[in-house]
């Protein structure tokens, strides 16, 4: 772990809004304000998860669903403030990949970046397939619709980050409008009591890990730190505001679902709950809202994964071809084209309904490294006490090991394979220099 006098550490920053050290390679344009950054974070958090995550989480938690949601919210808050504290000092693309390299060492940064890229690439495919599921029930057509969604939103991202933020704002507005309608119908409808099911500590923790999948979008704000104006002020404020709004929405939805039915009994609990209170006319509206929410999450995911890929390519942890920045639109166009190609193959060939646990495992490890990195920051860079970092780190590790074991094993195996490949490459490079 580097000390404060380590030569690898960035220069001490007395004015965090002053010009920052330039990244290696072409830079991105700082075009996003607080409002845009909040919208991008909300577009990632209040996405398809709010329509789909309740069923598996409720089955795991039983009557302890709200406890699981509370645990997920606490861990998400700790991760968010750790990320905000780090992003204010290191406002370049890459998120915890950069923070881990600067605060803990290159290997930790590589592990964080790899966990983020593989977890969020799977999430991109899951969001595309979720969108397509609400459009059609025909399998081959569903995959084609998912592919079109991936290619279309990748094209939007390639036109520049301001267009990404603008479209995300529209999609988030539509999603929030649908959610508002759903909540009005559920809270004004007749409550339906259902039999309570048992719960266990393990089940509650597993539900928290699954629910965390829906919270993790605030990372998109930090990974796009190189495109945010006045990052020391904008990033912490945007992350905090976006997370508080998302937590409020999730608790409102959870309470409404528990008031009107059993969210564990169906794969589409919001649509079922609306139908159950006698508002069948609103079911198509819920389906449209879920489709738009999936598109908003996919759009923000493509932007975030592309920026982390860019950062890793700049340091040659991924092929340097991926570090290219478009001269006109100033976006990492090679990284986003490669991502679109990989996600396109996944939606055409793979059933990703079981990879929420896989994605959550990778993202929880990513944030565990973020909390460890924030713990090492000196007093002049701190905004929150170190206890927050300790709680966040512990929470991430506990939730990761309580996820379905198949997801954890596959994700851990991919991480181990990536570390072995990097070890082999660095060993060969060292031998060549000698």
C-alpha positions in Angstrom: 0.0 0.0 0.0 1.7 3.2 -1.1 2.5 5.8 1.5 1.7 9.5 1.1 5.3 10.1 -0.1 5.1 7.3 -2.7 6.4 8.5 -6.1 3.3 6.8 -7.6 1.0 9.1 -5.7 -0.5 12.1 -7.6 0.7 15.5 -6.5 -1.0 17.0 -3.5 -4.0 19.0 -4.7 -4.8 22.1 -2.7 -7.6 23.3 -5.0 -9.5 20.2 -6.2 -11.3 22.2 -8.8 -8.0 23.5 -10.3 -6.6 21.8 -13.5 -5.8 18.1 -12.7 -2.9 16.0 -14.0 -3.7 15.0 -17.5 -4.2 11.3 -18.2 -1.9 9.5 -20.6 -3.4 9.7 -24.1 -6.1 11.9 -25.5 -8.4 13.5 -23.0 -12.2 13.7 -22.8 -14.3 16.9 -22.8 -15.7 18.1 -19.5 -19.3 18.8 -20.4 -21.5 17.4 -17.6 -22.9 19.5 -14.8 -24.5 18.3 -11.5 -27.9 17.8 -13.1 -26.6 15.7 -16.0 -24.5 13.6 -13.6 -27.4 13.0 -11.3 -29.6 12.0 -14.2 -27.0 9.5 -15.5 -26.7 8.0 -12.0 -30.5 7.7 -11.7 -30.8 6.3 -15.2 -28.5 3.5 -14.0 -30.1 2.9 -10.6 -33.8 3.4 -11.3 -33.7 1.2 -14.3 -34.9 -2.3 -15.0 -34.0 -3.4 -11.5 -37.0 -1.6 -10.0 -39.3 -3.6 -12.2 -37.6 -7.0 -11.9 -35.4 -7.4 -8.8 -38.1 -7.8 -6.2 -39.1 -11.3 -7.1 -35.7 -13.1 -6.5 -35.0 -10.8 -3.5 -38.3 -11.6 -1.9 -37.9 -15.3 -2.4 -34.5 -15.2 -0.7 -35.6 -12.8 2.2 -39.1 -14.0 2.9 -40.7 -11.6 5.4 -37.3 -9.9 5.8 -37.4 -8.1 2.4 -37.3 -4.6 3.9 -34.4 -5.6 6.2 -32.5 -6.8 3.1 -33.3 -3.5 1.3 -32.0 -1.5 4.3 -28.8 -3.5 4.4 -28.3 -3.0 0.6 -29.0 0.8 1.0 -26.4 1.1 3.9 -23.7 -0.7 1.9 -24.6 1.3 -1.2 -24.3 4.6 0.8 -20.8 3.7 2.1 -19.7 2.7 -1.3 -21.1 5.9 -2.8 -19.3 8.3 -0.4 -16.1 6.4 -0.7 -16.3 6.7 -4.5 -17.2 10.4 -4.3 -14.2 11.1 -2.0 -11.9 9.3 -4.4 -13.4 10.8 -7.6 -12.9 14.3 -6.3 -9.2 13.7 -6.1 -8.8 11.5 -9.2 -11.3 13.0 -11.7 -10.4 10.9 -14.7 -12.1 8.0 -16.5 -11.9 4.6 -14.9 -13.4 4.8 -11.4 -12.0 2.3 -8.9 -9.6 1.0 -11.5 -7.8 4.3 -11.2 -8.3 4.6 -7.4 -7.0 1.1 -6.8 -3.9 1.7 -8.8 -3.1 5.1 -7.2 -3.9 4.1 -3.6 -3.2 0.3 -3.4 -1.1 -0.6 -6.4 -1.4 -1.7 -10.0 -2.6 -5.2 -9.2 -5.5 -4.0 -7.1 -6.5 -1.5 -9.8 -6.4 -4.2 -12.4 -8.6 -6.5 -10.3 -11.2 -3.7 -9.8 -11.2 -2.8 -13.4 -11.6 -6.4 -14.5 -14.5 -7.0 -12.0 -16.2 -3.9 -13.3 -15.8 -4.7 -17.0 -17.0 -8.3 -16.9 -19.8 -7.7 -14.4 -21.2 -4.7 -16.2 -20.7 -6.2 -19.7 -23.0 -9.0 -18.4 -25.4 -6.3 -17.0 -25.5 -4.7 -20.4 -26.7 -7.9 -22.0 -29.2 -8.5 -19.2 -30.7 -5.0 -19.6 -31.0 -5.5 -23.4 -32.7 -8.8 -22.9 -35.0 -7.4 -20.2 -36.0 -4.6 -22.6 -36.7 -7.2 -25.4 -38.7 -9.4 -23.0 -41.2 -6.6 -22.5 -41.4 -6.1 -26.2 -42.0 -9.7 -27.4 -42.4 -13.2 -26.2 -40.9 -14.8 -29.3 -37.3 -16.0 -28.4 -35.6 -15.3 -31.8 -37.3 -12.0 -32.2 -36.5 -11.1 -28.6 -32.8 -11.6 -29.3 -33.0 -9.5 -32.4 -34.7 -6.7 -30.6 -32.1 -6.8 -27.9 -29.3 -6.6 -30.5 -31.0 -3.6 -32.2 -31.2 -1.9 -28.8 -27.5 -2.5 -28.1 -26.4 -1.2 -31.5 -28.8 1.8 -31.4 -27.7 3.0 -27.9 -24.0 2.4 -28.7 -24.5 4.7 -31.7 -26.0 7.4 -29.4 -23.0 7.1 -27.1 -20.6 7.5 -30.0 -22.2 10.9 -30.8 -21.0 12.4 -27.5 -21.6 12.3 -23.8 -24.0 15.3 -23.9 -26.4 13.3 -26.2 -26.1 10.4 -23.8 -27.1 12.6 -20.9 -29.9 14.1 -22.9 -31.5 10.8 -23.9 -30.9 9.4 -20.4 -32.8 12.4 -19.0 -35.8 11.6 -21.2 -35.8 7.9 -20.3 -35.5 8.6 -16.6 -38.4 11.1 -16.8 -40.6 8.5 -18.4 -39.6 5.8 -15.9 -40.3 8.1 -12.9 -43.7 9.0 -14.4 -44.6 5.4 -14.7 -43.4 4.6 -11.2 -45.4 7.6 -9.9 -48.5 6.2 -11.5 -47.9 2.7 -10.1 -47.4 4.0 -6.6 -50.6 6.1 -6.7 -52.5 3.1 -7.9 -51.0 0.8 -5.2 -51.3 3.2 -2.3 -54.9 4.1 -3.1 -56.0 0.6 -3.9 -57.4 -1.9 -1.4 -54.5 -3.7 0.5 -54.2 -7.4 0.1 -52.7 -9.4 2.9 -50.7 -12.5 2.1 -49.3 -15.2 4.3 -45.9 -14.3 5.8 -43.1 -16.7 4.9 -40.1 -17.6 7.0 -36.8 -15.8 6.9 -33.2 -16.4 7.9 -30.1 -14.2 8.3 -28.5 -15.9 5.3 -31.7 -15.3 3.2 -31.8 -11.6 4.2 -28.2 -11.1 3.3 -28.6 -12.9 0.0 -31.6 -10.6 -0.8 -29.4 -7.6 0.1 -26.8 -8.8 -2.4 -29.4 -9.2 -5.1 -31.0 -5.8 -4.3 -27.5 -4.2 -4.5 -27.6 -5.0 -8.2 -30.2 -2.3 -8.6 -28.3 0.3 -6.5 -24.9 0.1 -8.2 -25.6 2.7 -10.9 -23.9 5.6 -9.0 -20.6 4.2 -10.2 -21.4 5.5 -13.6 -20.9 9.1 -12.3 -17.4 8.3 -10.9 -16.3 6.4 -14.0 -17.2 9.4 -16.1 -15.2 11.7 -13.9 -13.1 13.0 -16.8 -16.2 14.5 -18.4 -17.6 16.3 -15.4 -17.2 20.0 -14.8 -15.7 21.1 -11.5 -15.3 17.4 -10.4 -14.5 18.1 -6.7 -17.9 19.7 -6.3 -20.0 18.0 -8.9 -19.1 14.3 -8.3 -19.7 14.1 -4.5 -22.9 16.1 -4.8 -24.3 14.2 -7.8 -23.5 10.7 -6.3 -25.2 11.6 -3.0 -28.3 13.2 -4.5 -28.8 10.4 -7.0 -28.4 7.7 -4.3 -30.8 9.4 -1.9 -33.5 9.7 -4.5 -33.0 6.1 -5.6 -33.2 4.8 -2.0 -36.4 6.7 -1.5 -38.0 5.3 -4.6 -37.0 1.7 -3.8 -38.4 1.9 -0.3 -41.7 3.4 -1.6 -42.0 0.6 -4.2 -41.1 -2.2 -1.7 -43.7 -0.9 0.8 -46.3 -0.7 -1.9 -45.7 -4.2 -3.1 -45.8 -5.7 0.4 -49.1 -3.8 1.0 -50.8 -5.1 -2.1 -49.5 -8.6 -2.7 -46.6 -11.1 -2.6 -43.7 -9.9 -4.7 -42.1 -13.3 -4.6 -45.0 -14.9 -6.5 -44.4 -13.5 -9.9 -41.5 -12.4 -12.2 -43.2 -9.1 -12.9 -44.4 -8.0 -9.4 -45.3 -4.4 -10.3 -47.5 -5.4 -13.2 -49.1 -8.1 -11.1 -49.7 -5.7 -8.2 -51.3 -3.1 -10.5 -53.6 -5.8 -11.9 -54.4 -7.0 -8.4 -55.8 -3.7 -7.3 -58.2 -3.6 -10.3 -56.2 -1.4 -12.6 -55.6 -3.8 -15.5 -55.7 -0.8 -17.9 -52.3 0.3 -16.4 -50.5 -3.0 -17.0 -49.4 -2.1 -20.6 -48.2 1.2 -19.2 -46.0 -0.7 -16.7 -44.6 -2.8 -19.4 -43.7 0.2 -21.5 -42.1 1.8 -18.4 -40.1 -1.3 -17.7 -38.9 -1.3 -21.3 -37.9 2.4 -21.1 -36.2 1.8 -17.8 -34.1 -1.0 -19.3 -33.1 1.3 -22.2 -32.0 4.0 -19.7 -29.9 1.5 -17.7 -28.3 0.1 -20.8 -27.4 3.5 -22.1 -25.7 4.5 -18.9 -24.0 1.1 -18.6 -22.5 1.3 -22.1 -21.0 4.8 -21.2 -19.6 3.6 -17.9 -18.0 0.4 -19.2 -16.5 2.2 -22.1 -14.8 4.7 -19.8 -13.3 2.0 -17.6 -12.1 0.1 -20.7 -10.5 3.3 -21.9 -8.6 3.8 -18.6 -7.4 0.2 -18.6 -6.2 0.4 -22.2 -4.3 3.6 -21.4 -2.3 1.6 -18.9 -2.0 -1.4 -21.3 -4.0 -3.6 -19.1 -6.2 -4.0 -22.2 -5.1 -3.6 -25.8 -4.0 -0.1 -26.5 -6.3 0.1 -29.5 -9.1 0.6 -27.0 -7.6 3.8 -25.7 -8.6 5.8 -28.8 -10.7 8.9 -28.3 -12.8 10.2 -31.3 -11.3 13.6 -32.5 -14.7 15.2 -33.0 -17.1 13.7 -30.4 -14.4 13.1 -27.8 -15.7 9.7 -26.7 -13.8 6.4 -26.4 -15.2 5.1 -29.6 -13.0 2.0 -30.0 -13.9 0.8 -26.5 -17.6 1.4 -27.0 -17.5 -0.4 -30.4 -15.8 -3.4 -28.9 -18.3 -3.4 -26.0 -21.2 -3.3 -28.4 -19.8 -6.2 -30.3 -19.3 -8.4 -27.2 -22.7 -7.6 -25.8 -24.3 -8.2 -29.2 -22.8 -11.7 -29.3 -24.1 -12.3 -25.7 -27.7 -11.3 -26.4 -27.7 -13.6 -29.5 -26.2 -16.6 -27.9 -26.6 -16.6 -24.1 -29.5 -16.8 -21.6 -28.4 -14.2 -19.0 -31.4 -14.5 -16.6 -29.2 -16.1 -14.0 -26.3 -13.6 -14.2 -27.6 -11.0 -11.8 -25.7 -12.8 -9.0 -22.6 -13.0 -11.3 -22.8 -9.3 -12.0 -23.4 -8.4 -8.3 -20.4 -10.5 -7.2 -18.1 -8.6 -9.6 -19.5 -5.2 -8.6 -19.3 -5.9 -4.9 -15.6 -6.8 -5.2 -15.1 -3.6 -7.2 -16.6 -1.6 -4.4 -14.7 -3.5 -1.8 -11.5 -2.2 -3.5 -13.0 1.3 -3.6 -13.6 1.3 0.1 -10.1 0.0 0.8 -8.6 2.7 -1.4 -10.7 5.5 0.3 -9.5 4.2 3.7 -5.8 5.0 2.7 -6.6 8.7 1.8 -4.9 11.3 4.1 -6.8 13.8 6.2 -6.6 16.6 3.6 -8.5 14.5 1.1 -11.1 13.0 3.4 -14.8 14.1 3.5 -16.1 11.2 5.7 -14.6 9.2 8.5 -12.7 6.0 7.9 -15.4 4.0 9.7 -17.6 4.5 6.6 -14.9 2.8 4.5 -14.7 -0.1 7.0 -18.4 -0.7 7.0 -18.6 -0.5 3.2 -15.6 -3.0 2.8 -17.1 -5.4 5.3 -20.6 -5.2 3.8 -19.3 -5.8 0.3 -17.4 -8.9 1.2 -20.3 -10.3 3.3 -22.9 -9.8 0.6 -20.6 -11.2 -2.1 -20.1 -14.6 -0.3 -23.8 -14.9 0.4 -24.8 -14.7 -3.3 -25.7 -18.0 -5.1 -22.5 -20.0 -5.1 -22.5 -20.8 -8.8 -22.3 -17.1 -9.6 -19.6 -16.5 -7.1 -17.5 -19.4 -8.4 -17.7 -18.4 -12.0 -16.9 -14.8 -11.4 -14.0 -15.7 -9.1 -12.6 -18.1 -11.7 -12.7 -15.4 -14.4 -10.9 -13.0 -12.1 -8.3 -15.5 -11.2 -7.7 -16.3 -14.9 -7.3 -12.6 -15.7 -4.8 -12.2 -12.9 -2.8 -15.2 -14.2 -2.7 -13.8 -17.7 -1.5 -10.4 -16.4 1.1 -12.2 -14.3 2.3 -14.1 -17.4 2.5 -10.9 -19.5 4.3 -8.8 -16.9 6.7 -11.7 -16.3 7.5 -11.9 -20.0 7.9 -8.2 -20.3 10.3 -8.2 -17.4 12.4 -11.0 -18.9 12.5 -9.1 -22.2 13.8 -6.0 -20.5 16.6 -8.0 -18.8 
